[in-house]
């Protein structure tokens, strides 16, 4: 939304369509509420600087939605390498993310767009199961 009086406002990106920074922050806060309450996922966050992590997620989601933030997607692999995230746990997080966006009345095409991005970066984050 423009701050200029009389300016015409048009949604030019999914980021703007869903309400910009306040909506992205709300989505991230809700997402982490669910992740931290999930017994299967909570351990990944032990000893983690949550405000910093949430900041990264806000930047990533803003980037994915076409907002002003940029995010170095190539750093996702190194950032998650030590965690040993399974495909099942990654999918669980993706489902929570979709659910949060649905709760916030984000249009389905935007939820699908986010899901496609999550699927595209999964190989960077998931540690393949040992054979």
N, CA and C atoms as a LAMMPS dump frame, in Angstrom:
ITEM: TIMESTEP
0
ITEM: NUMBER OF ATOMS
393
ITEM: BOX BOUNDS ff ff ff
-5.0000000000000000e+02 5.0000000000000000e+02
-5.0000000000000000e+02 5.0000000000000000e+02
-5.0000000000000000e+02 5.0000000000000000e+02
ITEM: ATOMS id mol type element x y z
1 1 1 N 0.832 -1.176 0
2 1 2 C 0 0 0
3 1 3 C 0.875 1.237 0
4 2 1 N 0.541 2.199 -0.779
5 2 2 C 1.323 3.422 -0.896
6 2 3 C 0.995 4.379 0.242
7 3 1 N 2 5.114 0.707
8 3 2 C 1.788 6.113 1.747
9 3 3 C 1.442 7.477 1.162
10 4 1 N 1.494 7.611 -0.164
11 4 2 C 1.232 8.893 -0.809
12 4 3 C -0.264 9.148 -0.876
13 5 1 N -0.709 10.306 -0.395
14 5 2 C -2.133 10.625 -0.481
15 5 3 C -2.574 10.644 -1.937
16 6 1 N -3.719 10.07 -2.21
17 6 2 C -4.273 10.094 -3.553
18 6 3 C -3.649 9.105 -4.518
19 7 1 N -2.646 8.362 -4.07
20 7 2 C -1.995 7.396 -4.957
21 7 3 C -2.926 6.21 -5.176
22 8 1 N -2.871 5.664 -6.364
23 8 2 C -3.655 4.479 -6.668
24 8 3 C -2.92 3.271 -6.14
25 9 1 N -3.637 2.418 -5.43
26 9 2 C -3.03 1.227 -4.845
27 9 3 C -3.445 0.016 -5.664
28 10 1 N -2.466 -0.734 -6.109
29 10 2 C -2.763 -1.97 -6.818
30 10 3 C -1.888 -3.064 -6.232
31 11 1 N -2.466 -4.265 -6.13
32 11 2 C -1.698 -5.405 -5.638
33 11 3 C -0.862 -5.923 -6.793
34 12 1 N 0.441 -5.709 -6.71
35 12 2 C 1.306 -6.136 -7.8
36 12 3 C 2.042 -7.417 -7.46
37 13 1 N 1.931 -7.861 -6.234
38 13 2 C 2.603 -9.098 -5.846
39 13 3 C 1.751 -9.813 -4.811
40 14 1 N 2.043 -11.089 -4.646
41 14 2 C 1.35 -11.865 -3.615
42 14 3 C 1.614 -11.248 -2.242
43 15 1 N 2.824 -10.731 -2.048
44 15 2 C 3.205 -10.072 -0.796
45 15 3 C 2.24 -8.936 -0.471
46 16 1 N 2.002 -8.071 -1.436
47 16 2 C 1.086 -6.958 -1.224
48 16 3 C -0.353 -7.444 -1.092
49 17 1 N -0.707 -8.452 -1.88
50 17 2 C -2.066 -8.992 -1.869
51 17 3 C -2.47 -9.5 -0.488
52 18 1 N -1.525 -10.121 0.228
53 18 2 C -1.879 -10.682 1.536
54 18 3 C -1.726 -9.681 2.681
55 19 1 N -1.216 -8.488 2.391
56 19 2 C -1.127 -7.466 3.434
57 19 3 C 0.274 -7.068 3.825
58 20 1 N 1.28 -7.52 3.068
59 20 2 C 2.65 -7.075 3.287
60 20 3 C 3.268 -7.581 4.586
61 21 1 N 4.185 -6.784 5.096
62 21 2 C 5.003 -7.175 6.244
63 21 3 C 4.193 -7.604 7.468
64 22 1 N 3.143 -6.879 7.848
65 22 2 C 2.401 -7.308 9.044
66 22 3 C 1.808 -8.712 8.878
67 23 1 N 1.294 -9.011 7.708
68 23 2 C 0.707 -10.329 7.475
69 23 3 C 1.766 -11.421 7.45
70 24 1 N 2.909 -11.129 6.863
71 24 2 C 3.989 -12.118 6.822
72 24 3 C 4.486 -12.394 8.239
73 25 1 N 4.671 -11.351 9.039
74 25 2 C 5.1 -11.544 10.43
75 25 3 C 4.081 -12.364 11.21
76 26 1 N 2.805 -12.093 11.013
77 26 2 C 1.757 -12.853 11.699
78 26 3 C 1.806 -14.317 11.272
79 27 1 N 1.977 -14.569 9.986
80 27 2 C 2.055 -15.953 9.504
81 27 3 C 3.239 -16.673 10.133
82 28 1 N 4.378 -16.018 10.202
83 28 2 C 5.578 -16.638 10.776
84 28 3 C 5.388 -16.879 12.272
85 29 1 N 4.822 -15.926 12.984
86 29 2 C 4.586 -16.128 14.416
87 29 3 C 3.642 -17.306 14.659
88 30 1 N 2.585 -17.4 13.877
89 30 2 C 1.659 -18.529 14.023
90 30 3 C 2.344 -19.843 13.666
91 31 1 N 3.12 -19.827 12.604
92 31 2 C 3.812 -21.048 12.184
93 31 3 C 4.689 -21.568 13.309
94 32 1 N 5.484 -20.707 13.917
95 32 2 C 6.373 -21.157 14.983
96 32 3 C 5.613 -21.567 16.237
97 33 1 N 4.449 -20.999 16.477
98 33 2 C 3.62 -21.462 17.592
99 33 3 C 3.278 -22.935 17.391
100 34 1 N 2.889 -23.288 16.171
101 34 2 C 2.562 -24.691 15.87
102 34 3 C 3.8 -25.58 15.898
103 35 1 N 4.886 -25.125 15.302
104 35 2 C 6.093 -25.958 15.237
105 35 3 C 6.637 -26.26 16.623
106 36 1 N 6.647 -25.264 17.488
107 36 2 C 7.175 -25.45 18.837
108 36 3 C 6.266 -26.315 19.7
109 37 1 N 4.98 -26.368 19.365
110 37 2 C 4.039 -27.195 20.123
111 37 3 C 4.008 -28.638 19.624
112 38 1 N 4.601 -28.892 18.489
113 38 2 C 4.588 -30.234 17.897
114 38 3 C 5.75 -31.048 18.473
115 39 1 N 5.429 -32.123 19.169
116 39 2 C 6.462 -32.941 19.822
117 39 3 C 7.471 -33.519 18.836
118 40 1 N 7.052 -33.766 17.611
119 40 2 C 7.961 -34.311 16.61
120 40 3 C 8.944 -33.273 16.076
121 41 1 N 8.593 -31.999 16.181
122 41 2 C 9.407 -30.943 15.588
123 41 3 C 10.111 -30.046 16.598
124 42 1 N 9.597 -29.966 17.798
125 42 2 C 10.1 -29.008 18.785
126 42 3 C 11.596 -29.146 19.044
127 43 1 N 12.112 -30.359 19.011
128 43 2 C 13.529 -30.579 19.291
129 43 3 C 14.474 -29.873 18.329
130 44 1 N 14.023 -29.626 17.129
131 44 2 C 14.863 -28.911 16.156
132 44 3 C 15.166 -27.485 16.612
133 45 1 N 14.369 -26.978 17.521
134 45 2 C 14.49 -25.579 17.918
135 45 3 C 15.143 -25.387 19.281
136 46 1 N 15.578 -26.487 19.908
137 46 2 C 16.271 -26.382 21.192
138 46 3 C 17.533 -25.543 21.03
139 47 1 N 17.67 -24.542 21.873
140 47 2 C 18.87 -23.715 21.875
141 47 3 C 18.975 -22.763 20.694
142 48 1 N 17.903 -22.607 19.93
143 48 2 C 17.921 -21.74 18.749
144 48 3 C 17.47 -20.336 19.141
145 49 1 N 18.09 -19.336 18.56
146 49 2 C 17.693 -17.948 18.75
147 49 3 C 16.418 -17.724 17.924
148 50 1 N 15.269 -17.912 18.563
149 50 2 C 13.995 -17.847 17.835
150 50 3 C 13.715 -16.503 17.18
151 51 1 N 13.964 -15.379 17.828
152 51 2 C 13.728 -14.116 17.126
153 51 3 C 14.556 -14.004 15.838
154 52 1 N 15.792 -14.454 15.889
155 52 2 C 16.641 -14.421 14.7
156 52 3 C 16.104 -15.367 13.626
157 53 1 N 15.719 -16.571 14.048
158 53 2 C 15.178 -17.553 13.121
159 53 3 C 13.89 -17.039 12.475
160 54 1 N 13.026 -16.444 13.275
161 54 2 C 11.795 -15.883 12.732
162 54 3 C 12.107 -14.769 11.733
163 55 1 N 13.116 -13.984 12.02
164 55 2 C 13.525 -12.93 11.086
165 55 3 C 13.943 -13.499 9.74
166 56 1 N 14.687 -14.603 9.79
167 56 2 C 15.079 -15.272 8.537
168 56 3 C 13.852 -15.778 7.79
169 57 1 N 12.904 -16.351 8.525
170 57 2 C 11.704 -16.884 7.889
171 57 3 C 10.851 -15.767 7.298
172 58 1 N 10.763 -14.637 7.983
173 58 2 C 10.025 -13.491 7.444
174 58 3 C 10.682 -13.049 6.135
175 59 1 N 11.998 -12.962 6.123
176 59 2 C 12.705 -12.553 4.902
177 59 3 C 12.49 -13.563 3.784
178 60 1 N 12.569 -14.85 4.101
179 60 2 C 12.373 -15.884 3.09
180 60 3 C 10.955 -15.843 2.534
181 61 1 N 9.96 -15.796 3.404
182 61 2 C 8.578 -15.776 2.943
183 61 3 C 8.29 -14.5 2.158
184 62 1 N 8.824 -13.384 2.607
185 62 2 C 8.654 -12.124 1.866
186 62 3 C 9.25 -12.243 0.473
187 63 1 N 10.428 -12.818 0.385
188 63 2 C 11.103 -13.033 -0.9
189 63 3 C 10.244 -13.915 -1.811
190 64 1 N 9.754 -15.027 -1.273
191 64 2 C 8.942 -15.976 -2.041
192 64 3 C 7.682 -15.298 -2.578
193 65 1 N 7.109 -14.406 -1.797
194 65 2 C 5.855 -13.752 -2.166
195 65 3 C 6.056 -12.509 -3.034
196 66 1 N 7.301 -12.199 -3.366
197 66 2 C 7.557 -11.046 -4.226
198 66 3 C 7.654 -9.737 -3.485
199 67 1 N 7.945 -9.798 -2.201
200 67 2 C 8.08 -8.594 -1.395
201 67 3 C 9.456 -7.974 -1.534
202 68 1 N 9.728 -6.96 -0.728
203 68 2 C 10.978 -6.217 -0.856
204 68 3 C 12.215 -6.96 -0.343
205 69 1 N 12.021 -7.947 0.505
206 69 2 C 13.163 -8.666 1.073
207 69 3 C 13.751 -9.634 0.054
208 70 1 N 15.056 -9.784 0.115
209 70 2 C 15.707 -10.817 -0.677
210 70 3 C 16.265 -11.835 0.298
211 71 1 N 16.362 -13.066 -0.159
212 71 2 C 16.857 -14.116 0.709
213 71 3 C 17.796 -14.996 -0.089
214 72 1 N 18.989 -15.249 0.441
215 72 2 C 19.95 -16.113 -0.268
216 72 3 C 19.571 -17.585 -0.131
217 73 1 N 18.699 -18.056 -1.011
218 73 2 C 18.169 -19.415 -0.942
219 73 3 C 19.285 -20.454 -0.916
220 74 1 N 20.4 -20.157 -1.564
221 74 2 C 21.516 -21.114 -1.596
222 74 3 C 22.106 -21.378 -0.212
223 75 1 N 21.794 -20.556 0.767
224 75 2 C 22.294 -20.766 2.13
225 75 3 C 21.41 -21.695 2.955
226 76 1 N 20.274 -22.103 2.396
227 76 2 C 19.38 -22.994 3.139
228 76 3 C 20.049 -24.325 3.455
229 77 1 N 20.781 -24.877 2.502
230 77 2 C 21.443 -26.165 2.712
231 77 3 C 22.424 -26.129 3.867
232 78 1 N 23.419 -25.239 3.81
233 78 2 C 24.376 -25.173 4.92
234 78 3 C 23.727 -24.854 6.268
235 79 1 N 22.7 -24.032 6.255
236 79 2 C 22.044 -23.652 7.511
237 79 3 C 21.307 -24.823 8.158
238 80 1 N 20.87 -25.788 7.367
239 80 2 C 20.091 -26.911 7.891
240 80 3 C 20.865 -28.222 7.938
241 81 1 N 22.071 -28.249 7.419
242 81 2 C 22.828 -29.494 7.262
243 81 3 C 22.997 -30.261 8.575
244 82 1 N 23.288 -29.587 9.65
245 82 2 C 23.571 -30.266 10.92
246 82 3 C 22.316 -30.801 11.616
247 83 1 N 21.149 -30.421 11.116
248 83 2 C 19.907 -30.777 11.791
249 83 3 C 19.388 -32.165 11.448
250 84 1 N 19.802 -32.712 10.324
251 84 2 C 19.335 -34.039 9.935
252 84 3 C 17.816 -34.107 9.761
253 85 1 N 17.252 -33.136 9.088
254 85 2 C 15.798 -33.066 8.919
255 85 3 C 15.335 -34.16 7.964
256 86 1 N 14.349 -34.929 8.411
257 86 2 C 13.797 -36.005 7.582
258 86 3 C 12.762 -35.437 6.618
259 87 1 N 12.492 -36.184 5.562
260 87 2 C 11.463 -35.78 4.602
261 87 3 C 10.103 -35.672 5.289
262 88 1 N 9.817 -36.606 6.197
263 88 2 C 8.535 -36.571 6.902
264 88 3 C 8.399 -35.312 7.749
265 89 1 N 9.46 -34.917 8.418
266 89 2 C 9.399 -33.707 9.233
267 89 3 C 9.311 -32.461 8.357
268 90 1 N 10.015 -32.466 7.244
269 90 2 C 9.935 -31.329 6.328
270 90 3 C 8.506 -31.169 5.817
271 91 1 N 7.894 -32.285 5.44
272 91 2 C 6.52 -32.246 4.953
273 91 3 C 5.565 -31.766 6.044
274 92 1 N 5.847 -32.144 7.262
275 92 2 C 5.018 -31.706 8.392
276 92 3 C 5.074 -30.183 8.517
277 93 1 N 6.271 -29.624 8.407
278 93 2 C 6.427 -28.167 8.461
279 93 3 C 5.689 -27.515 7.288
280 94 1 N 5.815 -28.082 6.106
281 94 2 C 5.138 -27.534 4.931
282 94 3 C 3.619 -27.539 5.121
283 95 1 N 3.097 -28.602 5.739
284 95 2 C 1.656 -28.661 5.988
285 95 3 C 1.229 -27.593 6.994
286 96 1 N 2.03 -27.404 8.022
287 96 2 C 1.72 -26.324 8.967
288 96 3 C 1.742 -24.974 8.257
289 97 1 N 2.723 -24.754 7.416
290 97 2 C 2.822 -23.477 6.699
291 97 3 C 1.579 -23.241 5.846
292 98 1 N 1.152 -24.262 5.119
293 98 2 C -0.054 -24.132 4.299
294 98 3 C -1.276 -23.86 5.184
295 99 1 N -1.351 -24.555 6.304
296 99 2 C -2.47 -24.364 7.219
297 99 3 C -2.542 -22.958 7.781
298 100 1 N -1.393 -22.413 8.142
299 100 2 C -1.345 -21.05 8.669
300 100 3 C -1.799 -20.059 7.605
301 101 1 N -1.317 -20.232 6.385
302 101 2 C -1.732 -19.328 5.31
303 101 3 C -3.23 -19.44 5.055
304 102 1 N -3.761 -20.652 5.134
305 102 2 C -5.198 -20.856 4.98
306 102 3 C -5.959 -20.152 6.101
307 103 1 N -5.49 -20.305 7.341
308 103 2 C -6.119 -19.633 8.493
309 103 3 C -6.189 -18.13 8.291
310 104 1 N -5.162 -17.589 7.662
311 104 2 C -5.071 -16.145 7.458
312 104 3 C -5.79 -15.693 6.184
313 105 1 N -6.534 -16.612 5.585
314 105 2 C -7.342 -16.313 4.396
315 105 3 C -6.512 -15.88 3.194
316 106 1 N -5.307 -16.437 3.099
317 106 2 C -4.468 -16.187 1.932
318 106 3 C -5.097 -16.918 0.751
319 107 1 N -5.164 -16.281 -0.413
320 107 2 C -5.757 -16.944 -1.576
321 107 3 C -5.05 -18.267 -1.905
322 108 1 N -5.838 -19.233 -2.354
323 108 2 C -5.309 -20.573 -2.611
324 108 3 C -4.164 -20.561 -3.624
325 109 1 N -4.212 -19.698 -4.629
326 109 2 C -3.116 -19.675 -5.598
327 109 3 C -1.807 -19.244 -4.949
328 110 1 N -1.883 -18.391 -3.945
329 110 2 C -0.678 -17.974 -3.226
330 110 3 C -0.174 -19.12 -2.345
331 111 1 N -1.083 -19.824 -1.693
332 111 2 C -0.692 -20.982 -0.88
333 111 3 C -0.01 -22.024 -1.766
334 112 1 N -0.556 -22.247 -2.942
335 112 2 C 0.054 -23.191 -3.884
336 112 3 C 1.433 -22.715 -4.306
337 113 1 N 1.575 -21.424 -4.562
338 113 2 C 2.882 -20.854 -4.933
339 113 3 C 3.907 -21.11 -3.833
340 114 1 N 3.534 -20.873 -2.6
341 114 2 C 4.44 -21.103 -1.469
342 114 3 C 4.78 -22.597 -1.393
343 115 1 N 3.785 -23.448 -1.569
344 115 2 C 4.02 -24.894 -1.554
345 115 3 C 4.995 -25.331 -2.634
346 116 1 N 4.902 -24.734 -3.798
347 116 2 C 5.825 -25.064 -4.889
348 116 3 C 7.255 -24.661 -4.546
349 117 1 N 7.392 -23.52 -3.918
350 117 2 C 8.73 -23.084 -3.51
351 117 3 C 9.273 -24.016 -2.432
352 118 1 N 8.441 -24.37 -1.472
353 118 2 C 8.879 -25.308 -0.424
354 118 3 C 9.32 -26.628 -1.037
355 119 1 N 8.581 -27.115 -2.02
356 119 2 C 8.955 -28.36 -2.692
357 119 3 C 10.274 -28.204 -3.442
358 120 1 N 10.497 -27.038 -4.039
359 120 2 C 11.72 -26.836 -4.819
360 120 3 C 12.972 -26.755 -3.958
361 121 1 N 12.833 -26.299 -2.712
362 121 2 C 14.014 -26.186 -1.844
363 121 3 C 14.161 -27.366 -0.902
364 122 1 N 13.222 -28.291 -0.928
365 122 2 C 13.299 -29.459 -0.047
366 122 3 C 14.634 -30.197 -0.164
367 123 1 N 15.162 -30.418 -1.383
368 123 2 C 16.443 -31.126 -1.476
369 123 3 C 17.607 -30.42 -0.782
370 124 1 N 17.489 -29.11 -0.593
371 124 2 C 18.539 -28.362 0.11
372 124 3 C 18.475 -28.578 1.611
373 125 1 N 17.314 -28.932 2.119
374 125 2 C 17.078 -28.951 3.556
375 125 3 C 17.008 -30.375 4.13
376 126 1 N 16.407 -31.278 3.387
377 126 2 C 16.203 -32.642 3.882
378 126 3 C 17.485 -33.459 3.738
379 127 1 N 17.805 -34.148 4.789
380 127 2 C 18.975 -35.041 4.765
381 127 3 C 18.477 -36.401 4.308
382 128 1 N 19.015 -36.914 3.2
383 128 2 C 18.562 -38.229 2.717
384 128 3 C 18.768 -39.311 3.789
385 129 1 N 17.806 -40.212 3.859
386 129 2 C 17.885 -41.312 4.823
387 129 3 C 19.073 -42.205 4.478
388 130 1 N 19.76 -42.677 5.493
389 130 2 C 20.917 -43.571 5.288
390 130 3 C 20.427 -44.896 4.699
391 131 1 N 21.17 -45.397 3.737
392 131 2 C 20.77 -46.655 3.091
393 131 3 C 21.193 -47.849 3.917
